[in-house]
């Protein structure tokens, strides 16, 4: 289609033929070639089909030479070329040597990347011209960036080199006093379990509605930015920026949330608010308020902002893309995309999630992994799963301040349970056992539990 419109499509027939010819001359080059090329990287459909057949033979451990390849393609009848015998013989004869196969493969790979970028930018131009939503244009441009970033060569690293890097990093951390490898959360015991929030990790924080997920996530966002001096990006798909700011100052200034909501501040409250404001304005927490975003849109914002930590509140409100047959499949796709984003951007992502109703029917209300709502992939894709447990949520006689953070899954270390204090009036969790924030109020009465959204 592009060629009909006068747009030149990047490709090199000669390089494609030379790659296949090199393999036919010396099949020992296959590991180098497969590390760089996929069958779809070939522009010529015939070359793509022949290379795909060769890859199948290689994976099955079969001998690869002109005769065996010819027998395979003729037997499987996958290559749509009348004189396939002469074509394969020609590829073998015209290639001067297999010694330059990496250079041939590089040319094919670069042309494949250019075609992908060309297609994505053409789509972005079409969307912009047709007056589509700008987020769709951004998604198309983001796809072009991901095509480039996703085709970096994958190489094996020797343990000798990895050991040297490990010792250098360990020595540097000891010199600088940076005990944690990851981003600090502000909760000392949690950081001991996790070593901080690690780049590339997905951390799921789950609880029933009204348990304090957003409050804990906001506490972590503030402390992570304050301690690391880095940017934290908070995607709020449920609450507005003003609501989050209100909760932030209730926690930071230790002022009753209802007092801030009603603007009924005493002179003492104003003094506490002013004192906390100077500290809050020094941290770099940025909030994206949107009722519905796709993972691609979240990724695009992240790439522009370049945060050290991303928080998504909550994962159940992310807009699915594509045609999934049910909500579970959509959530599985979202979960995998978030994990890919964390790995590609080399940042930790803290994703908030709901728990299903099963926990309400059990005598022991402490959450378990099977309570994660809607998606088995969420449990599988995550590196860490944290649950908030507050006995007073279910039992009237329990202390309102009693809380714990259950580490139900920890891919890099131990699981366990961390005791915390919860101050509902201030929307604050703390592990400071000397904390005394005055007479607490019942957060379930002041801030009614919202029923789950009907997904």
FENDA-V277041 format. One record per helix or strand of 3 or more residues. SS is the DSSP state (A for helix, B for strand). FROM is the first residue (numbers start at 1). LEN is the number of residues. If there is no record, write none. Layout:
# FENDA-V277041
ss->{SS:SS}
from->{FROM:FROM}
len->{LEN:LEN}
This chain:
# FENDA-V277041
ss->{A:A:A:A:A:A:A:A:A:A:B:A:B:A:A:A:B:A:B:A:A:B:A:A:A:B:A:B:B:A:B:A}
from->{13:27:39:45:66:84:101:134:159:188:202:213:232:241:257:267:285:295:309:315:327:348:357:369:376:384:391:402:416:424:428:443}
len->{13:8:3:15:11:11:29:16:18:7:6:16:5:13:5:14:5:11:5:3:19:8:5:3:6:6:3:9:8:3:3:4}
